[in-house]
Amino acid sequence: MKTDAKDAVYLARLLRVDEVTGVVVPSVEQEAVQFLVRAREGCRSDLMRARHRVSKLLLHHGIVYEGGAGLDRGPSRVAGPPVLGILGHADGF
């Protein structure tokens, strides 16, 4: 059974042995920054998941993309059978 008296005795014992830690309540500005950081991290992981999905899809069709964020180096093909694109072209595009 839970009572306020039992809780008070328990808290007094914790306080006596210095086992109580303080808690800081964040300000509105701190909460806004935390929300922004979490949202940014979520967007970054969504972006990385999408990049990996596209990379694996291309690799499945024999296309290896070795470029970075820029488009100076395009995709190259791995030796294998021709890939049929959406319109049925043998070059895949």
Residue pairs with C-beta under 8 A, 6 or more apart in sequence:
11 20
14 20
26 34
55 65
58 64
58 65
58 75
59 78
61 83
61 92
62 77
62 78
62 79
62 80
62 81
62 83
63 75
63 76
63 77
63 78
63 83
63 92
64 75
64 76
64 77
64 78
65 74
65 75
65 76
66 73
66 75
66 76
67 73
67 74
67 75
77 83
82 90
82 91
82 92
83 90
83 91
83 92
84 90
84 92
85 91
85 92
85 93
